[in-house]
Amino acid sequence: MSEAESSSKGARYGDDPESTVDAQARVVQQKGLLDDVIDGIQLGLLVIAFICLVFAVVFGSSLPTVFPATQPVYDFVVGLPELVRAAPECVAELWAARPQSLAELEATQAALAAWLRDLLHWLPYKQCVLAFSWATYLWEAKLNIRQRRQLHEVRRPQAIASFISRQVYLEANAYGLDKSSLQLVKDAFGQVQTTLVIVYDAVPWLWAAVDAWAGLGGQHVIVQSVLFFAAASLVSTVLALPFDLYSTFVVEKRHGFNKQTVGLFFADLAKSLMLTMALGAPLVAGFLWVIERTGARFYLYAWALMAGVQLLLIVIYPTVIQPLFNKFEPLPAGELRTAIEALATRLQFPLAKLYMVDGSKRSSHSNAYVFGFFRAKRIVIYDTLIDQCTTDEIVAVVGHELGHWQKSHTVRMLAMAQVQILLIFFAFSCVINEPSMYASFGVAGTPVMLGFLFFQYLYEPLGSLLQFAMNVVSRINEFQADAFSQGLGYGEQLASCLIKLQIENKAAMNPDWLYSAYTYSHPPLV
């Protein structure tokens, strides 16, 4: 290879020391300690799998005799072919045994209910929680690692090369890698923390400590539950604080986003804690009171309570809560205000207020949204969005947001959330009085507060699947809102603005397809 060819290839792949772009490429390509740890763990797992395979081949049917711990796995693997062969016959038998009358259907339901009750009696709850928790963590960690590998890529996809410069692409990947590093460490810490809490029964210990500190003697369960909620929230906040500080004052500052001072950060933290206590304590008390008073069908009343609280928060959050953190001002008169009001009039959107919020006080990230019920709807635009985009582009984004309103996306997503909450409460009603669940975690009695906490651990895998489904629906809604704005004649302006926001926010330009499919609520750039 000639010297010229070598130099040309080096510049292309990020090896030219004379190029600022290639210097950035080397930063993106460089693998640090975390990448080495990930590679080491994966290599170790492959070696272990290979050794297990060798042992299975060498010892064959005598493997369980030599290594008794492998008996369950051996029995499963050996019996798997027979299980597969018998599957069609089992399906046929189930179909032949299907209920043929209402009486048979009722009998089948009773038999299934009895089987479920027996299952709930002997289910190893703590082991299930640990298994579910680790399965969810490993799946999501694998997705994060896939995304991290994609972020190390220095070559742009051809689809975006015409409007995304290589420098911009590399800066976005560098930002993504820093966030990925923090997320992987935070998730690993959280998983170890969760495992220790479950294995060493830290939850019942904190429950007993709160009772001893307050001198309740186990007589005022609702008061004890509220105090437990406050203590658990405080502990959770303290444990998350180092990661939040690093995210704000290292990662976000390094990439030019953070505008917060340390004082503002802790002021926001104090406000958030006070709001958590002010809103969470009455909610916990009301939730437990409803369960105590309404019996076996409490899930219907608890769901009604939560639905009412959610609707209340939707109303008061933009008008009462968010102004505690940001300053809202009417959008000044001018070209932008006139254009947005004209669009609202054109679509018969009941615009009551048009605000500008000082998002730049904390970050240079930008946004715009619509909120409100019935005839009192409001539009909020971040000042950062106004700085980053033209008037027509902002109107195109507002058109996108009004597309969500026109197509009732917010109402539909809220309805889906309500169905999910009802499902959670109904499933909880199946185990709320199951002594074996509480005993599995070292709890004496059946305090509902702890029962619901343990149930949330059990529900985690299903919750992840439902969140994935919500993300799929959300992405469909985003495409529809884009099409709505395009139909208003703002297609080019919307595309231009979305590209600008992608650049300004340094969002991942070419995410891993599986990672984005599972985690993204908005469509990626490609």
N, C-alpha and C positions, 0 to 999 in steps of 0.2 A: 504493500500500500504506500502510495506517495505521501510526502509531507503535507501537500495541499489537501489531499483526500482525508488524511488523518485529522488535520485541523478542522476541516468542514464537518466531519463526523463528530468531533469533540464538541463543537459549538452546538450542534443539533441536540446532543444528548446531555448537555449540561456540564461539560468538562473544560470549557474555555475560560481560563482565569482572567482574561481581559474583558469579559462581558458581564455587565451587571445582571442581565437576565440569567446567564448561566451560573452566576454566583448564587442566585436565588434557587436555581434548579438543583445545585449541589446540596443546599439546605434541605430541600424537599426529598431528594433521593437518600440523604444520609439516614442510616438506621442507628438509633441510640440504644441505651441499655434496655428500655422497655421492649423494643423490637427483638433484642437478643433473648430476653426472658421468654417472650412469646414463642420464638423459634425453638428455644430449648425445651419448653414444656411440650410443644407439639412433637418434637423429635423424641422426647422421652416417652410420650404416649405411644408413638409408633413402635419404639423398641419394645415396650411392654406388650403391645399387641402381638408383635412378632414372636416374642418369647413364649407367650401363651399358646400361639399357634404351633410352635415347635413342640411344646410339652404335650399338646393334644395329639399331635401326629405320633410322637415317640411312645407315649403311654397308652393311647387308644382307650379301650373300654376299661382299663385298670386305673385311669386317671382319678376317679373318685376315691379309689382305695388308697392311692398314694397321697392325694390331696383331698381330704374329706370336705373341705370348704367349697370345692367345686361341684359337689353333688347336685345342688339345685340347677346350676347352669347346664351341667351335663344332661340331666333329665329333660330339661326344656329343649335343648338342641336335638337330642336323640328322638324326642317325641314330636318334634315339629313337623316332619313329613307326614306322620300319621294324622296329626291334627289338620293339616291342609287337605289330605285325602278325605277325611271325614266331614269336612266343612259343608259340601253340597248336601250330604245326607242329613246333617243337622238342620240346615236351612229348610229342607223339604219336610222334616218332622215338625219343625216349628210352624211352618205354613199349614200343615195338615191339622195341627192342634190349635189353630187360631179360634178364638171365640165365635160361635155361630149364633148366639142369642144374647140378649141383654143380661140374662142371669149368668151365662158363662163369662161375659165380659166383666161383670162385677166380681165374680169369683177369681178371675185372673188378676184383677186390680188388687183384691184383698191378698192374694198370694204374693204378688210383687211387693206390696206394702210390708207384709210380714218378713219377706226376705231382706228388704232394705233395713227394717228395724234390727234384725239379727246381725246384718253386716255392720251397722253402726255400733253395735255392742262390742264386737271383737276387733274392729278396725284399729290398727296401730297408728294412732293419730300423729304422734310426734315423729315417727319414722316417715310417715307419708308427707308431713310438712317439710322435713329435711330433704326428702327425695324431690318433691315438687319444686322447692326453692332452688336446689342445685340444678335441676333440669332446666328451669327457666333462666337461671343465671348463665349456665354454659351455652344455651342456645343464643342468648342475646350477646354474650361475649364473643361467640363465633361470628355473629353478624358484624360486631364492631371491628373485629380483626380483619374481616373481608373488606370493610370500608376503609380501614387503615391502609391496607395494601393498595387500594385504589388511589388513596390520597398521596402515596409515594410516587405515583406516575407523573412524569414531567411533560409528556406529549399530549397536546390537546386533541380531543376527538375532532374529526373532520367537520362534523355537523356544526360546531361552534367556532371554528377557526376564523370565519369571516367577520365575526363581530366581537370575539373575546381575544384580546392580545395574550401572548404567552406570559408576559409579566403578571397580568391580572389573574390568569389561571394558576400560576405558581403561588402567588400571594394567597389566593383562596385556599389552595391545598396546604400551605404552611399554617394558616389559621386553623384549618380542619384538623391537621395533625396535632397541634397543641391542644385543641379541645378533646381530641380522641385520647391523647395521653392522660389528661385529667380524668376523663370519663372512665377509662379502663381501671385506673388506680382507685377512683371513688367507688366504682361498682365492686371491685375486689374487696375493698375495705368494708363496704356495706354487707357483702355476702358473708364474710368472716364474722362480722358483728352479729348478723342475724343468726348464724349458726351457733355462736357462743351463747346468745340470749336464749335460744331454744334448748340447747343441750344442758346448760347449767341453770335452767329455770329462773332466769332473771326477772321475767314478768311477774310471777307470784311473789318473788322477793320484794320487788318494788311495791306491789299491792299491799303486802304486809307492812312494809316500812311506812307507807302513807297512813295506814290505819293506826300504827303505833304512834306516829308523830302527831296525828290529829286527836288521838285518844278516843276514837269512835267505838272501839270494842266490837267491831263488826256489826253494829246495830243500825247504821245509817248508810246503806249501800249506795244510794244515789249520791250523797255527799262524798263518800269515799271514791266513787267513780269519777266525779268531777275533779277531785284533787289528784287522782291518778292520771287523768287526762292532762292536767296542767303540768304535773311532774314529768310525764313521758314526753310532752311537747318541748319542755325546757331541755331535757337530756338530748332529744333529737336535734334541737337547734344547736346546742353546744358541739355535738359530734360533727355536724355538717359545716360548722363555722370555718375551719381551716380550708376546706375545699371552696367554699363561697368566697373567702378572701383571696385565695389564689386565682380563682376564675376572674374575679373583678379587677384585682390590682396587678396581676401578672399577665394572664392570657389576654384579657380584653384590652388592657393598657398597651401591651406589646404590639397589638395589631391596630391601634388607633381608635378603639371604640369607647373605652371607659372615660367618662367625664366626672365621675363621682369623687368626692373627697372621702377620707376615712371617717370624718365626722358625719357626713351625709349617709354613708353606708350604715353606721351604727344607729343613727337616728331612724332610718328606714327599718332596721332590724327590730328596734324597740317598738316602733309603731306596729309592725307585723305581729310581734308577740302579743301586744296588748289587744289587737284585733282578734287574734286566735283565741285568746282567753275570753274576750267579751262576746264573741259569736259562738265559739265552740262549747263553752260551759253550759249556757242555756240549751243548746242543741242536744248535748249529751244527756242533760237532766230530762229534757222533754222526751227524748228517744226511750230512755229507760222507764220513765213514767208511763208512756204509752204501752210498752211491753208488759209492764206490771199490771195495768188495768184492763187490757183488752183480750187476754187469754190466747188460745191456740191460733187464732187468725190475726195475731198482732201484725203480721207482715203487711196486711192491707192498710192498717192505720199508720204504721211506721212509714210506709211508702207515701201515704197522703201527707204526713208531716214533712218528709223530706222534699216532696214536690212543692209544697207551699214555701218552704225555706228557700229552695232554689229559685223560685219565681221572685221571691222577695229580694234575694241577693242580686238577681238580674236587674231589678229596678234600682236598688240603692247603690250597687257597686260603682256605676259611672258618676252618680250624682253625690254620693256621700263618702264612699271609701276611696276611690281613686284620687279625688281632689286632696286627700291627705298627703299624697305623694307627689302629685303633679299640679301645675297651675293651668287652669282652663280659661281661655279668653275667647270671646266672639271673634271669628275670622274677620279681619279688617275688610272694610269695603274696598272693592277693586275688581279687577278682571277675573280673578279666581273665584271670588264669592259670587259674582254675577253669573259666571258660567255654571257653577254648581247649582245655584238656585234655579237657573233656567232648565237644567237637566231634571231636577226634582219636579218642577212644574210639568215638564214634558211627560214624565212617567207617572204623574199624579201621586208622587211620594209625599206623605204628610210630614214635611220637614218643619220641626218646631225650633230647633237650635242648630247652629253651625259653629263648631268650636275648633280652635287651634290649641294643641297641648304642647308644653315645653319638654318634649322627649329628649332634647339635646342636653337637658340638665344632668342626665345620667349616662346617656349613651348616644352614639351617632347612628344606631339602627333606626329604621323608619317604619311607619305603619299608617293605616287609616282603617276606620271601622264604623259600622252603623249600630245603634242600639236604641232600645225603647219599645214600648207597646202601643198598639192602637194608633191614636192620632198625635202622640207625643214622641215622635222619633227624632233622633239627633244623629248628626254626622260629626265625627272627630277626625282631624287630620294632624299628624305630627309635624312640628316645625322642621324636622329633618327632611321629611318628604318634600316640603315646599322648597327647601334649599337644593335638593338633589334633582328635581324633575321640573319640566315646564308646565304651564297652565293646562294645556291640552292633555298632557300625559297624566296629570293629577286627576283631571275630569274623567279620563279613561279608567283610572283605578277606582274612582267613586262609582262609575258606571258598573264596574265589576262587583263592587259591594252591593249596589242596588239590585244587581242580578240575583244575589243571594236572597234579598228581600222579595223580589218579584216571584221567585220560584219557591218561596217558603222553605228554603234550606235550613234556616235557623230553627224554625218550628219543628221540622222533621228530625233534625239532630237532637233537639230537646226531647221529642217523643221517644226516640231510640234510647236516649239516656234513661228516661223514666222506666222503660221496659227492662233495662238492665238492672236498675235499682230494685224494681219489684222482684226480679229473678233472684237477686242477691238476698233479699229479705226472706223470700220463700225458702230458699235453700238453707238459710240460717235457722229457720223455724224447725227444720228436720233434725238439727243437732243441739238446739239451745238447751234442752234439758237432758242431754246425754252425759251421765256421770263419768263414763269411761274417757270422754274427750278431755274433761277437766283434770281427771286423775292422771292422764297420760302426761300432762304438762306440770304435774306436781301441785295442783290447786285443790284445796279442800272446799267442798261445796260446789255450787254452780253460779258464781257471780256473772251476770250477763255481760258486763263490760269486758271481762277477760274472754268469755266465750266468743264474743263477736270479733275480738282481736285474733284469737286462734283460728276462727273460721276464715278470716281474711287471708291467712297464710294458706289454708286449704284451697281457697278459691283462686289463688294466684294464677295457675295455668289457664283456667277458663277465662279469667279476667284479661290475660294477655291475648287470647284468641279473639275475644270480643273487641278489644282495643284495635286489633288488626282489622277487624271487620269495619269498625268505625272509621279507621284511616282510609280504607278502600272507598267507603261512601263519601268521605270528605273530599277525596281526590276527584271523584266523579262530579261532585258539586262544584269544585273549582273549575273543571273543564266547562261545565255548563255556564258558570258565571262569566268565564272568559268569552264564551260564544255569545252571551247576552251583550257584553260590552262591544264586541265586534259588530253585532247586529245593529248597534246604535251608531255605527260609523267610526268607532274608535279603535279598530283593529290594529293599525300601524302604531298609533300612539300607546296603546296598551302594551304591545310587544316591546316597544322602545323603553317604556318605563320599567317593565319587569326585568329587562336586561340590565338597566341602570341599577335597579335595586339589588339584583343578583351581584353586580360588581361592587356596589357600595357596602353591602352586607357581607361580602366575601363568602357567600354560600358555596357549598360544594357544586362544582360545575359538571362533574361526571361521576356521580355516586355509584357504588356497587348496586346492581339491579335488585338483588335480594334484600339488601339492607334498606334501600329506599322503598321497596314494595311493602316491607314490614313496618317501618317506622315513620315514613313521611305522611303527613296529613295534607301536603300540597304537592303537586307534580314537580319533579325535578326539571332542570333546564333541558336535559336531553334524556 
